């Protein structure tokens, strides 16, 4: 196998495992993803940040069992965090 064939096979193998990126304008984040973005513990995000009045509203998709895990629009979360940027 030459280098070009190896690279082609490697690229194909990686494509199987790598999910396409979802644009931030439509992506939905869970608490764990928000915590990772904000560099905070998920419990802090859930109990102290998500309940703040200005925090983006949750999206709850319907489930058979009732109350679904809250999801949040990624762009709204980023905009919310950026709103705290210091102004000199």
Phi and psi restraints in degrees (value plus and minus 20) as a CYANA .aco file:
   2 UNK   PHI    -109.1   -69.1
   2 UNK   PSI     156.7   196.7
   3 UNK   PHI     -81.4   -41.4
   3 UNK   PSI     -60.7   -20.7
   4 UNK   PHI     -85.3   -45.3
   4 UNK   PSI     -63.2   -23.2
   5 UNK   PHI     -84.1   -44.1
   5 UNK   PSI     -60.5   -20.5
   6 UNK   PHI     -82.0   -42.0
   6 UNK   PSI     -66.6   -26.6
   7 UNK   PHI     -82.7   -42.7
   7 UNK   PSI     -61.8   -21.8
   8 UNK   PHI     -81.6   -41.6
   8 UNK   PSI     -64.3   -24.3
   9 UNK   PHI     -86.1   -46.1
   9 UNK   PSI     -61.0   -21.0
  10 UNK   PHI     -83.5   -43.5
  10 UNK   PSI     -64.8   -24.8
  11 UNK   PHI     -81.1   -41.1
  11 UNK   PSI     -62.1   -22.1
  12 UNK   PHI     -84.4   -44.4
  12 UNK   PSI     -63.8   -23.8
  13 UNK   PHI     -82.9   -42.9
  13 UNK   PSI     -60.9   -20.9
  14 UNK   PHI     -87.1   -47.1
  14 UNK   PSI     -58.3   -18.3
  15 UNK   PHI     -80.6   -40.6
  15 UNK   PSI     -50.2   -10.2
  16 UNK   PHI     -86.9   -46.9
  16 UNK   PSI     -53.6   -13.6
  17 UNK   PHI    -117.1   -77.1
  17 UNK   PSI     -39.6     0.4
  18 UNK   PHI    -114.6   -74.6
  18 UNK   PSI     103.1   143.1
  19 UNK   PHI    -101.0   -61.0
  19 UNK   PSI     126.0   166.0
  20 UNK   PHI     -85.7   -45.7
  20 UNK   PSI     126.4   166.4
  21 UNK   PHI     -89.2   -49.2
  21 UNK   PSI     117.5   157.5
  22 UNK   PHI    -117.0   -77.0
  22 UNK   PSI     110.6   150.6
  23 UNK   PHI     -77.8   -37.8
  23 UNK   PSI     119.3   159.3
  24 UNK   PHI     -78.8   -38.8
  24 UNK   PSI     -47.4    -7.4
  25 UNK   PHI     -86.3   -46.3
  25 UNK   PSI     -40.9    -0.9
  26 UNK   PHI    -143.2  -103.2
  26 UNK   PSI     -27.3    12.7
  27 UNK   PHI     -87.9   -47.9
  27 UNK   PSI     126.7   166.7
  28 UNK   PHI    -132.2   -92.2
  28 UNK   PSI     110.7   150.7
  29 UNK   PHI    -130.8   -90.8
  29 UNK   PSI     123.8   163.8
  30 UNK   PHI    -112.2   -72.2
  30 UNK   PSI     157.1   197.1
  31 UNK   PHI     -78.7   -38.7
  31 UNK   PSI     -60.4   -20.4
  32 UNK   PHI     -82.7   -42.7
  32 UNK   PSI     -60.6   -20.6
  33 UNK   PHI     -89.1   -49.1
  33 UNK   PSI     -61.3   -21.3
  34 UNK   PHI     -81.4   -41.4
  34 UNK   PSI     -63.5   -23.5
  35 UNK   PHI     -80.6   -40.6
  35 UNK   PSI     -61.2   -21.2
  36 UNK   PHI     -83.8   -43.8
  36 UNK   PSI     -64.0   -24.0
  37 UNK   PHI     -82.6   -42.6
  37 UNK   PSI     -63.6   -23.6
  38 UNK   PHI    -103.4   -63.4
  38 UNK   PSI     -24.4    15.6
  39 UNK   PHI      37.7    77.7
  39 UNK   PSI      29.4    69.4
  40 UNK   PHI    -152.5  -112.5
  40 UNK   PSI     144.3   184.3
  41 UNK   PHI     -92.8   -52.8
  41 UNK   PSI     120.2   160.2
  42 UNK   PHI     -74.5   -34.5
  42 UNK   PSI     -55.8   -15.8
  43 UNK   PHI     -84.4   -44.4
  43 UNK   PSI     -58.1   -18.1
  44 UNK   PHI     -84.3   -44.3
  44 UNK   PSI     -63.7   -23.7
  45 UNK   PHI     -82.6   -42.6
  45 UNK   PSI     -67.1   -27.1
  46 UNK   PHI     -84.0   -44.0
  46 UNK   PSI     -66.1   -26.1
  47 UNK   PHI    -112.2   -72.2
  47 UNK   PSI     -43.8    -3.8
  48 UNK   PHI    -139.6   -99.6
  48 UNK   PSI     -42.5    -2.5
  49 UNK   PHI    -127.4   -87.4
  49 UNK   PSI     -67.5   -27.5
  50 UNK   PHI     -83.2   -43.2
  50 UNK   PSI     -40.3    -0.3
  51 UNK   PHI    -111.0   -71.0
  51 UNK   PSI     -22.8    17.2
  52 UNK   PHI     -87.9   -47.9
  52 UNK   PSI     125.7   165.7
  53 UNK   PHI     -76.5   -36.5
  53 UNK   PSI     -57.1   -17.1
  54 UNK   PHI    -107.1   -67.1
  54 UNK   PSI     -26.0    14.0
  55 UNK   PHI     -86.7   -46.7
  55 UNK   PSI     123.8   163.8
  56 UNK   PHI     -74.4   -34.4
  56 UNK   PSI     126.8   166.8
  57 UNK   PHI     -92.6   -52.6
  57 UNK   PSI     124.1   164.1
  58 UNK   PHI     -94.5   -54.5
  58 UNK   PSI     131.3   171.3
  59 UNK   PHI    -129.9   -89.9
  59 UNK   PSI     104.3   144.3
  60 UNK   PHI    -138.9   -98.9
  60 UNK   PSI      88.3   128.3
  61 UNK   PHI     -95.6   -55.6
  61 UNK   PSI     125.7   165.7
  62 UNK   PHI     -86.6   -46.6
  62 UNK   PSI     122.4   162.4
  63 UNK   PHI    -155.8  -115.8
  63 UNK   PSI     143.4   183.4
  64 UNK   PHI     -87.3   -47.3
  64 UNK   PSI     -55.3   -15.3
  65 UNK   PHI    -102.2   -62.2
  65 UNK   PSI     -28.1    11.9
  66 UNK   PHI      96.0   136.0
  66 UNK   PSI    -131.3   -91.3
  67 UNK   PHI     -94.2   -54.2
  67 UNK   PSI     100.0   140.0
  68 UNK   PHI    -110.8   -70.8
  68 UNK   PSI     140.7   180.7
  69 UNK   PHI     -83.9   -43.9
  69 UNK   PSI     114.2   154.2
  70 UNK   PHI     -90.4   -50.4
  70 UNK   PSI     120.0   160.0
  71 UNK   PHI    -143.0  -103.0
  71 UNK   PSI     134.8   174.8
  72 UNK   PHI    -153.9  -113.9
  72 UNK   PSI     122.2   162.2
  73 UNK   PHI     -85.5   -45.5
  73 UNK   PSI     103.8   143.8
  74 UNK   PHI     -78.2   -38.2
  74 UNK   PSI     -65.0   -25.0
  75 UNK   PHI     -83.0   -43.0
  75 UNK   PSI     -58.6   -18.6
  76 UNK   PHI     -85.4   -45.4
  76 UNK   PSI     -58.9   -18.9
  77 UNK   PHI     -85.6   -45.6
  77 UNK   PSI     -63.9   -23.9
  78 UNK   PHI     -82.6   -42.6
  78 UNK   PSI     -65.0   -25.0
  79 UNK   PHI     -80.8   -40.8
  79 UNK   PSI     -61.3   -21.3
  80 UNK   PHI     -80.6   -40.6
  80 UNK   PSI     -68.7   -28.7
  81 UNK   PHI     -82.4   -42.4
  81 UNK   PSI     -61.7   -21.7
  82 UNK   PHI     -87.5   -47.5
  82 UNK   PSI     -41.1    -1.1
  83 UNK   PHI     -87.8   -47.8
  83 UNK   PSI     -33.6     6.4
  84 UNK   PHI    -115.6   -75.6
  84 UNK   PSI     -12.1    27.9
  85 UNK   PHI     -83.7   -43.7
  85 UNK   PSI     112.8   152.8
  86 UNK   PHI     -87.6   -47.6
  86 UNK   PSI     121.7   161.7
  87 UNK   PHI    -133.0   -93.0
  87 UNK   PSI     105.6   145.6
